[in-house]
Amino acid sequence: MLAVSKNRTLLHALAGAAAVSAALLGSNLTARSSGDLQAQIDAGRSAAASLRQTVATDEAQIRQTAGGVQAAQVRLTALQQELTTRETQLRQVQTALLEARTHLAELETRLQLSSKALAANLVAAYEGNQPNLVTVVLNAHGFTDLLEQVSFLQRIGHQDANIVAATRAARAAVTKQAEQLEGLESRDRTLTEQVLAQRNQVAGLQAALISRQISEERARDRASAQLSGLNARLTALEAKAAAEAAAAARAAAARAAAAESAGAGPVGTPSAPGGLATDSGGMVQPPPGAPPAIAQVIAAGNAIATLPYIWGGGHASFQAAGYDCSGSVSYALAAAGLLSSPLDSTGFESWGDPGPGRWITVYASAGHAWMEVAGWRFDTVALAETGTRWAQGGGEFAGFVERHPPGL
C-alpha cells in the first residue's frame, strides 16, 4: 500500500503541474512571438509526456492489482468451498442433533413406562398377598394343579426380571444418548463459529479488493481526463503556430517580391541590400523586417560571439563561461524560445523541420553543428579563425543535415 500511496502522490504532483501549464498556456500573459508559442507547445508536450507516463504507471498498477484480485479470487473460491463443506457438516450435525433429541425423548418414555410397570408389579405383589412356592404346594389340588401353579409363579418371576432388565437397558441408553447429544451440541457450536468467521473473512477480503480497484481506476481516469484536455490545448496551439508560420511565410514572400520588383536580390541572401544582417561595431544587427525571433537569436549570438570554446560548454546549463559548437547554437536558439533544453550535434540532426529555412538553417552531423542566421554564419570554427563566432561565407556542408525551426 505504501507503493500505491507514492504513486498517488506522484500523480497529484504531475496533475497539478499539468494544470498550471495548461492555465499558463491559455492565459493572456503569453507572448505573441512564434518563439514563445513554440516554447508553450514544448512545455505542453513535456507535460503531456509526464501525464502519459503517469497514466501508464497507473495502468501497470491496475494490472498488478488485477493479478492480485485474480489470486485473491482463487483464495475466495477455496474459502467458499470450505465454507460450503462446513455448512453441509453443520446441517448434518443439526439433523443428527434433532434425531438424537427425539430418540432421547423416546428412551426416556420407555424408561418411565418400564419403571411404572416394575413399580406396579411390586405393589401388586405386596397388596395382593401373592402366594409363594410353599403355599402353592400346600394348597394344590392334585399334581396337575400343582404344576399349573408352579408354572404361573415362574412366569411372574420372568416377567419381573424382564421388566428390571428393560428398565436398566433404558436407563443406560438414556445416559449414552445424553452424552452423544452433548457432543453433537458442542460440534454444532464449533461449526457455527467457524462458518461465521469464514463468512466475515470472505466479506472483508471482497470489500478490500473492490475498494482498491475503485481507487486506482479513479486515479487513472483523472490523469486520462487531464491528458485529454492538455492534448486538445496542444492541438489548438500547434494549429495556431502553423497559421502564424504560414502568415510569416506569406509576408516574407511578399517582401521578397517587392524587393525583386525594386531590382534587389532575394531577401536574406548576402547580396540583398537591406535584407542581410549587418555587422555594426563587431555586433551583427538584424535586417529590417526580420521576425522578432531572428532579432532575439542574433542578440543572443552577439552575447557569446567572442566567448572561448569549451568542450561541453552550454550543455549542463545555458549559463557558462564558454560554449562548444552545439552549445553555442543551443544558447542562441533558446533565447528566442525555439529550444527548451540544450542539444548536442547529433540531437540537432532530428530537431525542427527538414531542409534549409528562410531565416535560420542549422547544419548538424555527429561531430559538429553550426547555423546560418539571416545570411550570417554562426560557427565555432569561425571563432578559431577570426576570434568571433560570426562570419560571412564559409562553413562545412558535406555530410551535414540541414534543419530549420518551423516557420523560420
KEKE-3310 file (N, C-alpha, C; in steps of 0.2 Angstrom, whole numbers, plus 5000, padded with zeros to 4 digits):
npx = (5004:5011:5018:5007:5002:5013:5013:5001:5004:5014:5006:4997:5005:5011:4999:4995:5005:5003:4990:4994:5002:4993:4985:4993:4996:4984:4982:4982:4994:5004:5017:5017:5025:5032:5042:5040:5028:5031:5039:5028:5021:5031:5032:5019:5019:5029:5023:5012:5018:5023:5011:5006:5015:5012:4999:5002:5009:4999:4990:4998:4999:4986:4985:4993:4986:4975:4980:4983:4969:4965:4972:4967:4954:4955:4958:4947:4938:4942:4940:4926:4922:4927:4919:4906:4907:4908:4896:4887:4891:4887:4873:4871:4875:4866:4854:4856:4857:4844:4837:4844:4839:4825:4826:4831:4820:4811:4817:4818:4804:4801:4809:4802:4790:4794:4799:4787:4779:4787:4786:4772:4770:4777:4770:4758:4761:4764:4752:4742:4745:4753:4755:4768:4780:4779:4766:4759:4761:4755:4742:4738:4727:4730:4742:4742:4736:4746:4757:4753:4751:4765:4771:4764:4770:4783:4782:4778:4789:4799:4793:4795:4809:4812:4806:4814:4827:4824:4822:4834:4842:4835:4838:4853:4854:4848:4857:4869:4864:4861:4875:4880:4872:4876:4889:4886:4880:4890:4899:4891:4890:4904:4906:4897:4903:4915:4910:4904:4915:4923:4914:4914:4928:4928:4919:4926:4938:4933:4928:4939:4947:4938:4937:4951:4952:4943:4949:4961:4957:4950:4960:4968:4958:4957:4969:4969:4959:4964:4975:4968:4962:4974:4980:4970:4972:4985:4984:4977:4986:4996:4990:4988:5002:5005:4997:5002:5015:5013:5007:5018:5027:5020:5021:5035:5037:5030:5038:5049:5045:5042:5055:5062:5055:5059:5072:5081:5091:5085:5077:5087:5098:5116:5119:5108:5104:5099:5092:5100:5108:5118:5135:5138:5150:5156:5146:5132:5118:5100:5091:5081:5063:5064:5058:5053:5059:5071:5078:5080:5088:5100:5104:5107:5117:5127:5129:5137:5147:5161:5166:5176:5179:5173:5174:5159:5153:5139:5129:5127:5121:5113:5120:5136:5154:5160:5157:5153:5152:5138:5133:5134:5125:5113:5111:5109:5097:5088:5086:5077:5066:5065:5070:5070:5079:5097:5104:5115:5126:5122:5109:5103:5102:5089:5081:5068:5062:5064:5077:5083:5080:5071:5075:5084:5095:5101:5116:5120:5129:5136:5148:5149:5141:5133:5126:5116:5111:5100:5108:5121:5135:5136:5147:5158:5170:5173:5176:5188:5195:5194:5191:5178:5162:5153:5153:5155:5150:5158:5160:5155:5148:5146:5141:5132:5117:5103:5093:5078:5070:5052:5042:5052)
npy = (4994:5006:5008:5011:5023:5031:5032:5038:5051:5055:5056:5066:5077:5078:5080:5092:5100:5099:5105:5118:5122:5121:5131:5142:5142:5145:5158:5176:5181:5176:5177:5184:5180:5169:5161:5161:5155:5142:5138:5137:5126:5116:5115:5111:5099:5092:5092:5084:5072:5068:5066:5056:5046:5045:5040:5027:5022:5021:5012:5001:4998:4995:4984:4975:4975:4969:4956:4953:4953:4942:4931:4933:4930:4916:4912:4916:4907:4895:4897:4898:4886:4878:4884:4880:4866:4865:4871:4861:4851:4856:4857:4843:4839:4846:4840:4827:4830:4834:4822:4814:4820:4817:4803:4802:4807:4797:4786:4790:4790:4776:4772:4777:4771:4758:4759:4762:4750:4741:4746:4744:4730:4727:4733:4727:4714:4715:4720:4711:4699:4689:4672:4661:4647:4637:4639:4637:4623:4617:4621:4615:4605:4592:4584:4589:4602:4607:4608:4618:4629:4631:4634:4646:4654:4654:4661:4674:4678:4678:4688:4699:4700:4703:4715:4722:4721:4728:4740:4744:4743:4753:4764:4765:4767:4780:4787:4786:4791:4804:4809:4808:4817:4829:4830:4832:4844:4852:4851:4857:4870:4874:4872:4882:4894:4893:4894:4907:4915:4912:4917:4931:4934:4931:4941:4953:4953:4953:4966:4974:4972:4977:4990:4995:4993:5002:5014:5015:5015:5027:5036:5034:5037:5051:5056:5053:5061:5074:5073:5072:5084:5092:5088:5092:5106:5107:5104:5115:5125:5121:5122:5135:5139:5134:5142:5155:5153:5151:5163:5171:5166:5170:5184:5186:5181:5191:5202:5199:5198:5211:5217:5211:5217:5230:5229:5223:5209:5192:5192:5190:5184:5185:5195:5204:5220:5228:5217:5209:5204:5215:5220:5229:5238:5226:5219:5209:5215:5213:5212:5224:5222:5209:5194:5195:5184:5181:5193:5191:5179:5183:5193:5185:5178:5188:5190:5180:5178:5180:5173:5160:5144:5130:5113:5104:5115:5125:5114:5108:5119:5133:5145:5148:5149:5147:5140:5125:5119:5114:5119:5133:5135:5130:5139:5152:5149:5145:5157:5164:5156:5145:5133:5121:5115:5111:5104:5091:5089:5078:5077:5089:5084:5079:5089:5101:5106:5097:5102:5118:5134:5149:5160:5154:5141:5126:5117:5100:5087:5071:5075:5089:5106:5120:5136:5146:5163:5174:5176:5176:5167:5157:5150:5140:5136:5148:5156:5151:5155:5169:5175:5178:5171:5174:5176:5179:5169:5153:5138:5121:5109:5097:5081:5085:5088:5097:5108:5117:5129:5128:5138:5147)
npz = (5000:5003:4991:4982:4988:4986:4972:4970:4976:4967:4955:4959:4960:4947:4940:4945:4941:4927:4926:4930:4919:4908:4912:4911:4897:4892:4896:4895:4897:4889:4877:4860:4850:4838:4843:4857:4857:4852:4863:4872:4866:4867:4881:4884:4877:4885:4898:4894:4890:4903:4910:4902:4905:4919:4917:4911:4922:4931:4925:4924:4938:4940:4932:4940:4952:4947:4945:4958:4962:4955:4960:4973:4971:4968:4981:4987:4981:4986:5000:4999:4995:5006:5016:5011:5013:5027:5030:5026:5034:5046:5044:5043:5056:5064:5060:5064:5078:5080:5078:5088:5099:5098:5099:5112:5119:5116:5122:5136:5138:5137:5148:5158:5157:5159:5172:5179:5176:5183:5196:5198:5198:5209:5219:5217:5221:5234:5239:5235:5241:5236:5232:5238:5234:5244:5249:5237:5235:5247:5245:5233:5222:5218:5207:5194:5196:5204:5196:5187:5195:5199:5187:5184:5194:5190:5178:5182:5189:5178:5171:5180:5180:5167:5166:5175:5168:5156:5161:5166:5154:5147:5155:5154:5140:5139:5146:5138:5126:5130:5132:5119:5113:5120:5114:5101:5102:5106:5094:5085:5090:5088:5074:5069:5074:5066:5053:5053:5056:5044:5034:5038:5035:5021:5016:5021:5013:5000:5000:5003:4991:4981:4985:4983:4969:4964:4969:4962:4948:4948:4950:4938:4929:4931:4928:4914:4910:4912:4903:4891:4890:4890:4878:4869:4870:4866:4853:4848:4850:4841:4829:4829:4829:4816:4808:4811:4806:4792:4789:4792:4782:4770:4772:4771:4758:4751:4754:4748:4735:4733:4735:4724:4714:4715:4710:4718:4725:4731:4747:4762:4757:4755:4745:4745:4747:4762:4766:4772:4787:4797:4801:4814:4822:4826:4831:4825:4817:4816:4800:4792:4795:4799:4808:4826:4833:4826:4828:4842:4842:4835:4844:4856:4850:4848:4862:4866:4856:4856:4867:4874:4866:4874:4878:4879:4885:4889:4890:4902:4908:4902:4906:4905:4905:4893:4877:4867:4850:4847:4859:4858:4847:4853:4864:4857:4850:4860:4867:4859:4862:4854:4857:4871:4879:4880:4865:4858:4844:4837:4841:4835:4822:4821:4825:4824:4808:4792:4780:4772:4780:4779:4786:4796:4796:4802:4802:4804:4811:4816:4823:4823:4824:4817:4812:4800:4801:4795:4784:4789:4796:4810:4820:4828:4822:4815:4825:4830:4819:4817:4829:4833:4833:4823:4805:4788:4774:4770:4780:4784:4773:4767:4771:4781:4790:4785:4795:4801:4811:4813:4802:4801)
capx = (5000:5015:5019:5001:5002:5018:5011:4996:5007:5017:5000:4994:5010:5011:4992:4995:5010:5000:4985:4997:5005:4988:4982:4998:4996:4978:4981:4983:5001:5009:5019:5014:5030:5032:5047:5036:5022:5034:5040:5022:5020:5036:5030:5013:5021:5033:5018:5008:5023:5023:5004:5006:5019:5008:4993:5005:5011:4993:4988:5003:4997:4979:4986:4996:4981:4970:4983:4981:4962:4964:4974:4963:4948:4956:4958:4940:4934:4944:4936:4919:4921:4927:4913:4900:4908:4906:4889:4884:4893:4883:4866:4871:4875:4859:4849:4858:4855:4836:4836:4846:4834:4819:4827:4832:4814:4808:4821:4815:4797:4802:4812:4797:4785:4797:4799:4780:4777:4790:4783:4765:4771:4779:4764:4753:4764:4763:4745:4738:4747:4755:4757:4775:4780:4776:4758:4756:4761:4750:4735:4737:4723:4732:4748:4741:4735:4752:4761:4750:4753:4772:4772:4762:4774:4789:4780:4778:4796:4802:4791:4798:4816:4812:4805:4820:4832:4822:4822:4841:4844:4833:4842:4859:4853:4846:4863:4873:4861:4863:4882:4880:4868:4881:4894:4883:4879:4897:4901:4886:4893:4911:4905:4893:4908:4919:4906:4903:4922:4924:4909:4917:4934:4927:4916:4931:4943:4930:4927:4946:4949:4934:4939:4957:4951:4939:4953:4966:4954:4948:4966:4969:4953:4958:4975:4967:4955:4968:4979:4964:4962:4980:4981:4966:4975:4991:4982:4975:4992:5000:4986:4990:5008:5005:4994:5007:5021:5010:5007:5025:5030:5017:5023:5041:5036:5028:5043:5054:5043:5043:5062:5064:5052:5063:5078:5086:5091:5081:5079:5090:5104:5122:5119:5102:5104:5094:5089:5106:5110:5124:5139:5139:5155:5158:5140:5128:5111:5095:5089:5074:5058:5066:5054:5056:5063:5078:5082:5082:5093:5106:5106:5110:5123:5131:5132:5143:5151:5168:5167:5180:5177:5174:5170:5153:5150:5132:5125:5124:5117:5114:5124:5143:5160:5162:5152:5156:5148:5131:5131:5133:5119:5108:5110:5106:5090:5084:5085:5071:5061:5065:5073:5068:5085:5102:5105:5121:5126:5118:5102:5101:5100:5082:5077:5065:5059:5070:5079:5085:5075:5071:5079:5088:5097:5106:5119:5122:5132:5138:5154:5149:5134:5133:5120:5116:5105:5099:5114:5127:5137:5137:5151:5164:5176:5174:5179:5195:5199:5194:5190:5171:5158:5150:5157:5151:5153:5162:5156:5155:5141:5146:5139:5128:5110:5100:5086:5076:5064:5046:5040:5058)
capy = (5000:5011:5010:5014:5030:5035:5033:5043:5057:5057:5058:5073:5082:5079:5083:5099:5104:5100:5110:5125:5123:5122:5138:5147:5141:5148:5165:5182:5183:5173:5182:5183:5178:5162:5158:5160:5150:5136:5136:5134:5120:5112:5114:5107:5092:5089:5090:5078:5066:5067:5063:5049:5041:5044:5035:5021:5019:5019:5006:4995:4996:4992:4977:4972:4974:4964:4950:4951:4951:4935:4927:4933:4926:4909:4911:4916:4901:4890:4898:4897:4878:4876:4886:4876:4860:4866:4872:4855:4847:4859:4854:4836:4839:4849:4835:4822:4833:4833:4814:4812:4823:4813:4797:4803:4808:4790:4782:4792:4787:4769:4771:4779:4766:4752:4760:4762:4743:4737:4748:4741:4723:4726:4735:4721:4708:4717:4721:4705:4693:4684:4665:4658:4640:4633:4640:4633:4616:4615:4622:4612:4600:4587:4585:4594:4609:4610:4610:4624:4635:4632:4637:4653:4658:4656:4666:4680:4679:4680:4695:4704:4700:4706:4722:4725:4722:4733:4747:4745:4745:4760:4769:4765:4770:4787:4790:4786:4796:4811:4810:4809:4824:4834:4830:4835:4851:4855:4851:4862:4877:4875:4873:4888:4899:4893:4897:4914:4918:4912:4922:4938:4934:4932:4948:4958:4952:4956:4974:4977:4972:4982:4997:4996:4994:5008:5020:5015:5017:5034:5040:5033:5041:5058:5058:5052:5067:5079:5072:5073:5092:5095:5086:5097:5113:5107:5104:5122:5129:5119:5125:5142:5140:5133:5148:5160:5151:5152:5170:5174:5164:5174:5191:5186:5181:5197:5207:5196:5200:5219:5219:5209:5222:5236:5227:5220:5202:5189:5194:5185:5182:5190:5201:5208:5226:5229:5211:5205:5206:5219:5220:5236:5238:5219:5215:5208:5218:5210:5216:5227:5217:5202:5192:5196:5178:5182:5198:5188:5174:5187:5196:5180:5176:5193:5190:5174:5178:5180:5169:5154:5137:5125:5107:5103:5121:5126:5109:5107:5125:5138:5150:5145:5153:5146:5136:5122:5121:5114:5123:5139:5135:5129:5146:5157:5147:5145:5164:5165:5151:5140:5127:5121:5112:5111:5098:5090:5090:5073:5079:5093:5081:5077:5094:5106:5103:5096:5106:5124:5138:5156:5164:5150:5135:5123:5111:5096:5080:5068:5078:5097:5109:5127:5138:5152:5167:5180:5176:5176:5161:5157:5144:5140:5136:5155:5159:5149:5158:5176:5177:5178:5166:5177:5176:5179:5164:5148:5133:5115:5107:5090:5076:5089:5088:5104:5108:5124:5130:5129:5145:5152)
capz = (5000:5003:4984:4979:4991:4982:4965:4970:4977:4961:4951:4961:4958:4940:4938:4947:4936:4920:4926:4929:4912:4904:4913:4908:4890:4890:4899:4891:4899:4885:4872:4854:4846:4836:4848:4863:4855:4851:4869:4875:4864:4870:4888:4884:4876:4891:4902:4891:4891:4910:4911:4898:4909:4925:4916:4910:4928:4935:4922:4926:4945:4940:4930:4945:4957:4944:4946:4965:4963:4952:4966:4979:4969:4969:4988:4989:4979:4991:5006:4998:4995:5013:5019:5009:5016:5034:5031:5025:5040:5051:5043:5045:5064:5067:5058:5069:5084:5081:5079:5094:5104:5098:5102:5119:5122:5116:5128:5142:5139:5138:5154:5163:5157:5162:5179:5181:5176:5189:5202:5198:5200:5216:5223:5217:5224:5241:5241:5233:5245:5231:5236:5237:5232:5249:5249:5232:5236:5252:5243:5227:5222:5214:5204:5189:5199:5207:5190:5184:5200:5199:5180:5185:5198:5186:5173:5185:5190:5172:5169:5184:5178:5161:5167:5178:5163:5152:5165:5166:5147:5145:5159:5151:5133:5140:5148:5132:5121:5133:5131:5112:5112:5122:5109:5095:5103:5106:5087:5082:5092:5084:5066:5068:5075:5060:5047:5054:5055:5037:5031:5039:5031:5014:5015:5022:5008:4994:5001:5002:4984:4977:4986:4980:4962:4963:4970:4957:4942:4948:4949:4931:4925:4932:4924:4907:4908:4911:4897:4885:4890:4888:4871:4865:4870:4862:4846:4846:4850:4835:4824:4829:4826:4809:4805:4811:4801:4786:4788:4791:4775:4765:4772:4768:4751:4749:4755:4743:4728:4732:4734:4717:4709:4715:4707:4723:4725:4736:4754:4766:4754:4756:4740:4746:4751:4766:4768:4776:4794:4796:4807:4817:4828:4828:4833:4820:4818:4811:4794:4793:4794:4802:4814:4832:4835:4822:4832:4848:4841:4834:4851:4860:4847:4850:4869:4867:4850:4857:4872:4872:4865:4880:4876:4883:4887:4887:4890:4908:4909:4897:4908:4905:4904:4886:4873:4861:4844:4848:4865:4855:4843:4858:4868:4853:4848:4866:4868:4856:4863:4849:4860:4878:4883:4875:4861:4855:4837:4835:4843:4830:4816:4820:4828:4819:4801:4787:4774:4774:4782:4776:4790:4800:4794:4806:4799:4810:4810:4823:4826:4823:4822:4816:4809:4797:4803:4791:4779:4793:4798:4817:4820:4832:4818:4813:4831:4830:4813:4817:4836:4834:4830:4817:4799:4781:4770:4773:4783:4781:4771:4765:4777:4786:4789:4786:4798:4802:4815:4809:4800:4800)
cpx = (5004:5017:5014:5001:5007:5016:5005:4998:5010:5011:4998:4999:5011:5004:4992:4999:5007:4994:4988:4999:4999:4985:4986:4997:4989:4977:4983:4990:5006:5011:5016:5019:5030:5037:5044:5031:5025:5036:5034:5021:5025:5034:5024:5015:5025:5028:5013:5012:5023:5016:5003:5009:5015:5002:4996:5006:5004:4990:4992:5001:4991:4980:4989:4991:4976:4973:4982:4974:4961:4966:4970:4956:4949:4956:4951:4936:4936:4940:4929:4918:4922:4921:4907:4901:4906:4899:4885:4885:4888:4876:4866:4871:4869:4854:4850:4856:4848:4834:4838:4841:4828:4820:4828:4825:4810:4811:4818:4808:4797:4804:4806:4792:4787:4797:4792:4777:4780:4787:4776:4766:4773:4773:4759:4755:4763:4756:4741:4740:4748:4758:4765:4774:4777:4768:4755:4756:4756:4743:4733:4732:4725:4739:4747:4740:4742:4757:4759:4752:4760:4774:4770:4767:4781:4788:4781:4785:4800:4800:4794:4805:4817:4811:4811:4826:4830:4823:4830:4844:4842:4837:4849:4859:4852:4853:4868:4870:4862:4870:4883:4877:4873:4886:4892:4882:4885:4900:4897:4889:4900:4910:4901:4898:4913:4916:4905:4910:4924:4920:4912:4923:4933:4924:4922:4936:4940:4929:4934:4948:4945:4936:4946:4956:4948:4944:4958:4963:4952:4954:4968:4965:4955:4964:4973:4963:4959:4973:4975:4963:4968:4982:4977:4969:4981:4989:4980:4981:4996:4997:4988:4997:5009:5003:4999:5013:5019:5010:5014:5028:5027:5020:5030:5041:5034:5033:5048:5052:5044:5050:5064:5061:5056:5070:5083:5086:5086:5083:5082:5096:5110:5122:5112:5103:5098:5091:5094:5107:5117:5128:5141:5144:5156:5152:5135:5121:5106:5093:5082:5069:5059:5061:5057:5061:5070:5082:5084:5088:5100:5108:5109:5117:5129:5134:5137:5147:5158:5170:5171:5176:5178:5170:5165:5150:5143:5127:5122:5120:5118:5119:5131:5148:5162:5157:5156:5151:5141:5128:5129:5126:5113:5106:5107:5098:5086:5082:5078:5065:5060:5068:5072:5074:5090:5102:5112:5121:5122:5110:5099:5099:5093:5078:5074:5062:5065:5071:5081:5079:5076:5076:5085:5089:5102:5109:5122:5125:5134:5144:5153:5142:5136:5127:5121:5110:5105:5105:5121:5128:5138:5140:5157:5171:5178:5178:5186:5199:5199:5193:5183:5167:5154:5155:5152:5154:5156:5157:5156:5148:5141:5145:5135:5121:5107:5093:5085:5070:5057:5044:5046:5063)
cpy = (5006:5013:5013:5021:5034:5037:5038:5050:5060:5060:5065:5078:5083:5082:5090:5103:5104:5105:5117:5127:5124:5129:5143:5147:5145:5155:5170:5184:5180:5178:5180:5180:5171:5158:5156:5154:5143:5133:5134:5127:5114:5110:5110:5100:5088:5087:5084:5072:5064:5063:5056:5044:5040:5039:5028:5018:5016:5012:5000:4993:4993:4985:4972:4970:4969:4957:4948:4949:4944:4930:4927:4929:4919:4907:4911:4910:4895:4891:4897:4890:4876:4878:4882:4869:4860:4867:4866:4851:4850:4857:4847:4835:4841:4844:4829:4824:4832:4826:4812:4814:4819:4806:4797:4803:4801:4786:4784:4790:4780:4768:4772:4774:4759:4753:4759:4754:4739:4739:4745:4734:4723:4728:4729:4715:4709:4717:4715:4699:4687:4678:4664:4651:4636:4633:4636:4626:4613:4616:4619:4606:4595:4589:4590:4601:4612:4612:4617:4630:4636:4636:4645:4657:4659:4661:4673:4682:4682:4687:4700:4705:4704:4714:4726:4726:4727:4740:4749:4747:4752:4766:4770:4769:4778:4790:4791:4791:4803:4813:4812:4816:4829:4835:4834:4842:4855:4856:4856:4869:4878:4876:4880:4894:4899:4896:4904:4918:4918:4917:4929:4939:4935:4939:4954:4958:4955:4964:4977:4978:4977:4989:4999:4997:5000:5014:5020:5017:5024:5038:5040:5038:5049:5060:5058:5058:5073:5079:5074:5081:5095:5094:5091:5104:5113:5107:5111:5126:5127:5121:5132:5144:5139:5139:5154:5159:5153:5159:5174:5172:5169:5181:5191:5185:5187:5202:5205:5199:5208:5220:5217:5214:5228:5235:5224:5212:5199:5191:5188:5182:5187:5196:5205:5214:5227:5223:5207:5208:5210:5219:5227:5236:5231:5215:5215:5211:5214:5215:5219:5222:5210:5200:5194:5190:5179:5187:5195:5183:5178:5191:5191:5178:5181:5192:5185:5174:5177:5176:5163:5148:5133:5119:5105:5109:5123:5120:5107:5113:5130:5144:5146:5150:5152:5141:5132:5123:5120:5118:5130:5140:5135:5136:5151:5155:5147:5152:5166:5160:5146:5133:5127:5119:5111:5104:5097:5090:5084:5074:5084:5090:5079:5083:5098:5102:5102:5101:5113:5129:5145:5160:5160:5144:5132:5117:5107:5089:5077:5071:5086:5099:5116:5129:5145:5156:5173:5181:5176:5169:5162:5150:5145:5139:5143:5158:5157:5153:5166:5179:5179:5173:5168:5178:5176:5174:5158:5143:5127:5113:5100:5085:5079:5088:5095:5103:5115:5124:5131:5136:5150:5149)
cpz = (5000:4995:4981:4982:4987:4975:4965:4971:4971:4956:4952:4959:4951:4937:4939:4942:4929:4920:4926:4922:4908:4905:4910:4900:4888:4892:4894:4892:4894:4879:4865:4849:4844:4841:4854:4862:4855:4858:4873:4873:4867:4877:4888:4882:4881:4896:4900:4892:4898:4912:4908:4903:4916:4923:4915:4917:4932:4932:4923:4933:4945:4937:4936:4951:4954:4945:4953:4966:4960:4957:4972:4977:4970:4977:4990:4987:4984:4997:5005:4998:5002:5017:5017:5012:5023:5035:5030:5031:5046:5050:5045:5053:5067:5066:5063:5076:5085:5082:5086:5100:5104:5101:5109:5122:5122:5122:5134:5143:5140:5145:5160:5163:5160:5170:5182:5182:5182:5195:5203:5200:5207:5221:5223:5221:5232:5243:5240:5237:5241:5234:5234:5235:5238:5250:5243:5232:5241:5249:5236:5227:5217:5210:5198:5191:5201:5201:5187:5189:5200:5192:5181:5189:5194:5181:5176:5187:5184:5170:5173:5182:5172:5162:5170:5173:5158:5155:5165:5159:5145:5149:5156:5144:5134:5142:5142:5127:5123:5131:5123:5110:5114:5117:5103:5096:5103:5099:5084:5083:5088:5077:5065:5069:5069:5054:5048:5053:5047:5033:5031:5035:5024:5012:5016:5016:5001:4995:5000:4994:4980:4978:4983:4972:4960:4963:4964:4950:4942:4947:4941:4927:4925:4928:4916:4905:4907:4905:4891:4884:4887:4880:4866:4864:4866:4854:4843:4845:4843:4829:4823:4826:4819:4805:4805:4806:4794:4784:4787:4784:4770:4765:4770:4761:4748:4749:4749:4736:4727:4731:4727:4712:4709:4712:4712:4722:4731:4743:4758:4763:4755:4751:4740:4750:4756:4769:4772:4782:4793:4802:4809:4823:4830:4831:4827:4822:4813:4806:4796:4791:4796:4807:4820:4834:4832:4826:4839:4847:4839:4840:4855:4857:4848:4857:4870:4861:4851:4863:4870:4871:4871:4878:4881:4886:4885:4887:4897:4910:4904:4899:4909:4904:4897:4883:4868:4855:4845:4854:4863:4852:4848:4862:4864:4852:4854:4868:4865:4857:4858:4851:4868:4882:4878:4872:4859:4848:4834:4836:4838:4823:4815:4823:4822:4813:4797:4782:4777:4776:4778:4780:4794:4797:4799:4802:4805:4807:4816:4826:4826:4821:4822:4813:4805:4799:4799:4786:4783:4796:4806:4819:4824:4828:4816:4819:4831:4824:4814:4824:4837:4830:4824:4811:4793:4777:4774:4776:4780:4779:4769:4772:4782:4785:4790:4789:4800:4807:4811:4808:4799:4795)
residu = (MET:LEU:ALA:VAL:SER:LYS:ASN:ARG:THR:LEU:LEU:HIS:ALA:LEU:ALA:GLY:ALA:ALA:ALA:VAL:SER:ALA:ALA:LEU:LEU:GLY:SER:ASN:LEU:THR:ALA:ARG:SER:SER:GLY:ASP:LEU:GLN:ALA:GLN:ILE:ASP:ALA:GLY:ARG:SER:ALA:ALA:ALA:SER:LEU:ARG:GLN:THR:VAL:ALA:THR:ASP:GLU:ALA:GLN:ILE:ARG:GLN:THR:ALA:GLY:GLY:VAL:GLN:ALA:ALA:GLN:VAL:ARG:LEU:THR:ALA:LEU:GLN:GLN:GLU:LEU:THR:THR:ARG:GLU:THR:GLN:LEU:ARG:GLN:VAL:GLN:THR:ALA:LEU:LEU:GLU:ALA:ARG:THR:HIS:LEU:ALA:GLU:LEU:GLU:THR:ARG:LEU:GLN:LEU:SER:SER:LYS:ALA:LEU:ALA:ALA:ASN:LEU:VAL:ALA:ALA:TYR:GLU:GLY:ASN:GLN:PRO:ASN:LEU:VAL:THR:VAL:VAL:LEU:ASN:ALA:HIS:GLY:PHE:THR:ASP:LEU:LEU:GLU:GLN:VAL:SER:PHE:LEU:GLN:ARG:ILE:GLY:HIS:GLN:ASP:ALA:ASN:ILE:VAL:ALA:ALA:THR:ARG:ALA:ALA:ARG:ALA:ALA:VAL:THR:LYS:GLN:ALA:GLU:GLN:LEU:GLU:GLY:LEU:GLU:SER:ARG:ASP:ARG:THR:LEU:THR:GLU:GLN:VAL:LEU:ALA:GLN:ARG:ASN:GLN:VAL:ALA:GLY:LEU:GLN:ALA:ALA:LEU:ILE:SER:ARG:GLN:ILE:SER:GLU:GLU:ARG:ALA:ARG:ASP:ARG:ALA:SER:ALA:GLN:LEU:SER:GLY:LEU:ASN:ALA:ARG:LEU:THR:ALA:LEU:GLU:ALA:LYS:ALA:ALA:ALA:GLU:ALA:ALA:ALA:ALA:ALA:ARG:ALA:ALA:ALA:ALA:ARG:ALA:ALA:ALA:ALA:GLU:SER:ALA:GLY:ALA:GLY:PRO:VAL:GLY:THR:PRO:SER:ALA:PRO:GLY:GLY:LEU:ALA:THR:ASP:SER:GLY:GLY:MET:VAL:GLN:PRO:PRO:PRO:GLY:ALA:PRO:PRO:ALA:ILE:ALA:GLN:VAL:ILE:ALA:ALA:GLY:ASN:ALA:ILE:ALA:THR:LEU:PRO:TYR:ILE:TRP:GLY:GLY:GLY:HIS:ALA:SER:PHE:GLN:ALA:ALA:GLY:TYR:ASP:CYS:SER:GLY:SER:VAL:SER:TYR:ALA:LEU:ALA:ALA:ALA:GLY:LEU:LEU:SER:SER:PRO:LEU:ASP:SER:THR:GLY:PHE:GLU:SER:TRP:GLY:ASP:PRO:GLY:PRO:GLY:ARG:TRP:ILE:THR:VAL:TYR:ALA:SER:ALA:GLY:HIS:ALA:TRP:MET:GLU:VAL:ALA:GLY:TRP:ARG:PHE:ASP:THR:VAL:ALA:LEU:ALA:GLU:THR:GLY:THR:ARG:TRP:ALA:GLN:GLY:GLY:GLY:GLU:PHE:ALA:GLY:PHE:VAL:GLU:ARG:HIS:PRO:PRO:GLY:LEU)
# end
